[in-house]
Amino acid sequence: MDRLRLLIGSRHWLLLVALAFISLALGTAMFSSASLTSKSANSATLAAGSVQLSSSVPNQAIVAASGMRPGDSRQGTINIGNQGDVAGTVTLKATGLTGAALAAVIDLKVEDTTEKASQIWSGKLGSFSSVGLGSFAGGAMRAFRLTLSWPSASNEASLQGASTSLTFQWVGSS
């Protein structure tokens, strides 16, 4: 009995009680089957639109350049429209270049002639890869002029009878 009085009267008892409560709290937290979750619902309404490009000369050459000689220049025009119902960005890309020697000599100029002629790109035909043409509103139509020029100073005999070709692709994205 003296030991019990000594234990109750000392600070060791408080330490033992505190440790018991901590053990009980930890055991309850570790073996609890509580599951805490949080959920929220968001709703959105989406309406899909489309960009549909049209061409005034589908699957045809824009510039008829056969028989060109040094000093000659040829041009062609094309109208590109967005028949879709949303605005889209249009890019003119080039693929399938053949005849690199002549393409390195021929100058290409791309102009937007919708309102007044504004130059979009100028350089050697062989170095053209792509150019951004900006945004086309749904239902909008724009006119473009492509000019090929063979500088008269470029009259190398090795180019006699040479040919070159390039495929232009008009690509739209929303």
C-alpha positions in Angstrom: 0.0 0.0 0.0 2.9 2.3 0.7 4.1 1.8 -2.9 0.7 2.8 -4.2 0.7 6.0 -2.1 4.2 6.8 -3.3 3.3 6.2 -6.9 0.1 8.3 -6.7 1.9 11.1 -4.9 4.8 11.3 -7.4 5.0 12.8 -10.9 5.7 9.4 -12.4 2.0 8.8 -12.2 1.2 11.7 -14.4 3.7 10.5 -17.0 2.1 7.0 -17.0 -1.4 8.5 -17.4 -0.3 10.8 -20.3 1.4 7.8 -22.1 -1.7 5.8 -21.7 -3.9 8.5 -23.3 -1.5 8.9 -26.2 -1.4 5.2 -26.8 -5.2 5.1 -26.8 -5.4 8.0 -29.2 -2.9 6.5 -31.6 -4.6 3.1 -31.5 -7.9 4.7 -32.3 -6.6 6.7 -35.2 -4.6 3.8 -36.7 -7.4 1.2 -36.6 -10.3 3.6 -37.4 -12.2 2.7 -40.6 -12.9 6.3 -41.3 -12.6 7.3 -45.0 -12.3 11.0 -45.8 -13.1 11.9 -49.4 -14.0 15.1 -51.2 -15.9 15.3 -54.4 -17.1 18.1 -56.6 -19.0 18.1 -59.8 -18.4 20.5 -62.6 -20.5 20.7 -65.7 -19.6 22.2 -69.1 -21.4 22.6 -72.3 -19.2 22.2 -75.4 -20.2 23.0 -78.9 -18.0 21.7 -81.7 -17.4 23.7 -84.8 -15.5 23.0 -87.9 -13.0 24.7 -90.2 -13.6 23.6 -93.8 -11.3 25.1 -96.5 -12.4 25.5 -100.0 -10.4 26.4 -103.1 -11.3 28.2 -106.4 -8.9 25.8 -108.2 -9.0 22.5 -106.4 -6.3 19.9 -107.5 -5.0 22.2 -110.3 -1.8 24.1 -110.8 -2.0 27.7 -109.4 0.7 29.0 -111.7 1.2 27.7 -115.3 5.0 28.0 -115.6 5.9 25.6 -118.4 8.3 27.1 -120.9 9.7 29.7 -118.6 13.2 31.2 -119.4 15.5 33.5 -117.6 13.8 36.9 -117.3 10.3 35.4 -117.4 7.7 35.9 -114.7 4.3 34.0 -114.2 1.6 34.4 -111.7 -1.6 32.7 -110.7 -4.4 33.5 -108.3 -6.4 31.3 -105.9 -9.3 32.0 -103.6 -9.3 30.1 -100.3 -12.4 30.1 -98.1 -13.4 28.8 -94.7 -16.8 27.3 -95.3 -16.9 26.1 -91.7 -18.8 27.7 -88.8 -15.9 28.7 -86.6 -12.8 30.8 -87.2 -9.6 28.9 -88.0 -6.0 29.6 -88.6 -4.8 28.8 -92.1 -1.2 27.8 -93.1 0.2 27.4 -96.6 2.6 24.5 -96.7 4.8 23.1 -99.4 5.6 19.4 -100.0 7.1 17.2 -102.6 9.8 19.5 -104.1 11.5 18.1 -107.2 14.1 19.7 -109.3 16.1 21.4 -106.5 18.6 23.0 -108.9 16.0 25.1 -110.7 14.0 25.7 -107.4 17.1 27.3 -106.0 17.0 29.9 -108.8 13.3 30.6 -109.2 11.9 33.4 -106.9 8.5 32.9 -105.3 6.3 35.7 -104.0 3.0 35.0 -102.1 0.6 37.9 -101.7 -2.8 38.3 -100.0 -4.8 40.4 -102.5 -8.1 40.3 -100.7 -8.3 44.0 -100.2 -5.0 45.5 -101.3 -1.9 43.4 -102.2 0.2 42.7 -99.2 3.3 40.4 -99.4 3.2 37.4 -97.1 6.4 35.6 -98.2 9.2 36.1 -100.7 12.3 34.0 -101.4 13.6 31.2 -103.5 11.0 28.5 -104.4 13.3 25.8 -103.0 13.5 27.4 -99.5 9.7 27.7 -99.1 8.3 25.4 -96.4 5.3 27.1 -94.9 3.8 30.4 -94.0 1.0 31.4 -91.6 -1.9 33.2 -93.3 -3.7 34.3 -90.2 -7.2 33.7 -89.0 -10.1 33.1 -91.4 -13.6 33.7 -89.9 -16.3 31.2 -90.7 -17.7 31.9 -94.1 -14.7 34.2 -95.1 -12.9 34.1 -98.4 -9.5 35.5 -99.2 -7.6 35.9 -102.5 -3.9 35.0 -103.0 -1.5 35.6 -105.8 1.6 33.4 -106.3 4.3 34.8 -108.6 7.2 32.8 -110.0 10.1 34.8 -111.4 13.3 33.5 -113.1 16.0 36.2 -112.7 17.6 37.0 -116.1 21.0 36.8 -114.5 20.5 33.1 -113.8 21.0 31.8 -117.3 23.3 28.8 -116.5 23.4 26.3 -119.3 22.9 23.5 -116.8 19.4 24.7 -116.2 18.3 24.4 -119.8 15.4 21.9 -120.0 15.3 21.7 -116.2 12.0 21.4 -114.4 10.8 21.8 -110.8 7.5 21.2 -109.0 6.1 21.8 -105.6 2.7 20.9 -104.1 1.0 23.6 -102.0 -1.3 22.5 -99.2 -3.7 24.9 -97.5 -4.2 23.7 -93.9 -6.8 25.0 -91.5 -7.1 24.4 -87.8 -9.4 25.7 -85.2 
